[in-house]
């Protein structure tokens, strides 16, 4: 097939990516969403999977819009919320996607996944043993390649944090760049992104170790939003690519050999796959200060004003300086938790089990429960949640507590978030309010607490028209490397703020109310139920 055909296909894919959540031209059905796990940089995802979206759209006679996420935690939250109609997921997520989320397998890559450790072609490193004392780059810790590579290091008695250092980067391409630039000794990745990098940079890399094979990536489809006939058409498309010139060109562009009919039994090996024997703590020692990581529910400057007054009190409780940290998104905040960047964290309730898996234990939690409202313009026509049909509703990120609660509240009101309203997830609560003030959204799902914190220009002239359900409030957690006696002092300090004028001033600045002991079962129950959807 001529190259110009694929250029047209890529253009069509980009057009699909840009389509709004409304009916496609000449078609009453809105575009289907194709979600691709973010193993590439966003620009590369568009370049490589734009033709895939275009081909799927042609096979279905319906527009398919390509989507991804800024990070693996963001993609995981989007999958948890069943945002995508079609998705490409990595092997470690296949069973969970099918069994818990209810997606149906379409096709899997027909060859096993092998992670390889790559070095520069002119490097002196020839084997894993040569990497002792060096820094090894890896893609995000949730990726299959990172998990397989870390497992290989442990199998060869190279313990991260002891025998070598491991640094995770935000994509395979970034990982490979570190090796090429000489800032790390090796990168744990796979041949496809290496081949792309070598073509682009006229570079040569060399593999020095292969991990044992596991099943590869899989396309899945939403069980209700795609009919059996649509799923069959997509499976025939994917499996049939190897049999046509156009399909083989598309596969070559992706760096994939061929797709095959799904064999879910292949993935049973992943069920009890333990990538490492113990959590990798890149900074296992307690330094001279404690880092307080606050979830990025507001802009960084706003968080500094809100939580700055608490720092001297936390410093008094810990007996050492406490400094405030945040992140640019919920996804990058989750990645920082996985890297154990913070000694103390303030997180939303749905992230309790996630943080616990990464070495954090509960400290104190809000006494009051967390509940959101739909805030609309005071003089506008919206009087109830049901009046939002056909309108845009802004919310915090999909994985946040208010993002989850807002989606469930729409469903409780009889509104399908995928069809009856346009949901616009913003990075922060103040960004959500800005959409209402600018007329870009009819409502913002946030809390009265937020309205009391943000600038009056964002909160004035708004009124609530309905509430979400309530869940346990935000909580402080502390990393396992913090000594128990220090954690106890911090807990007593925070709980005791209600009993002094100085402490009450801190609570007023934070606007979260009083704190008390954590009822762990409340948060575990919330997580086990996967939260409101």
Secondary structure by P-SEA (a helix, b strand, c coil): ccaaaaaaaaaaaaaaaaccccccccccccbbbbbbcccccaaaaaaaaaaaaaaaaaaacbbbbbbbcccaaaaaaaaaaccccbbbbcccccccccccccccccccccbbbbbbbbcccccccccccccccbbbbbcccccaaaaaaaaaaaaacccccccbbbbbcccaaaaaaaaaacccccccccaaaaaaaaaaacbbbbbcccccccccbbbbbccccccaaaaaaaaaaaaaccccaaaaaaaaaaccccccccccccccccccccccccccccccccccbbbbbccccccaaaaaaacccaaaaaaaaacbbbbbbbcccaaaaaaaaaaccccbbbbcccaaaaaaaacccccccccbbbbbbbccccccccccccccccbbbbbcccccaaaaaaaaaaaaacccccccbbbbbcccaaaaaaaaaaccccbbbbcaaaaacccccccccccccccccccccccccccccccaaaaaaaaaaaaaccccaaaaaaaaaaccccccccaaaaaaaaaaacccc
